[in-house]
Amino acid sequence: MPSQRKHLYIREQDVDLWERAAQYAQEQRLSMGGLIMFALEAYLAEHESRPDAE
C-alpha cells in the first residue's frame, strides 16, 4: 500500500518550535512524520481517557 502524503502548514510564530522538533527528531534518528505520530498518540492517549475530553 503506497504511503499517503499529508502537508502541514506551520504558523510563523511556531517556526522555532518546529525547528526544535526537527533537531530533536534528527538526534533521535526519527523522521518528522514519526515524531509527529508519536506526539499525536501521546496527546490522544492522555486526552481521550479524560472524562471531560470532547
VENLIN-V435696 format. One record per backbone hydrogen bond with DSSP energy under -1.0 kcal/mol. CO is the residue of the C=O (numbers start at 1). NH is the residue of the N-H. E is the energy in kcal/mol with one decimal. If there is no record, write none. Layout:
BEGIN
co: {CO CO}
nh: {NH NH}
e: {E E}
END
This chain:
BEGIN
co: {11 12 14 15 16 17 18 19 20 21 22 23 24 25 26 31 32 33 34 35 36 37 38 39 40 41 42 43 44 50}
nh: {14 15 18 19 20 21 22 23 24 25 26 27 28 30 29 35 36 37 38 39 40 41 42 43 44 45 46 47 48 53}
e: {-1.9 -1.3 -2.4 -2.6 -2.3 -2.5 -2.5 -2.1 -2.4 -2.9 -2.2 -2.4 -2.1 -3.2 -1.1 -2.3 -2.7 -2.4 -2.2 -2.4 -2.6 -2.5 -2.2 -2.6 -2.8 -2.4 -1.7 -2.6 -2.9 -1.6}
END
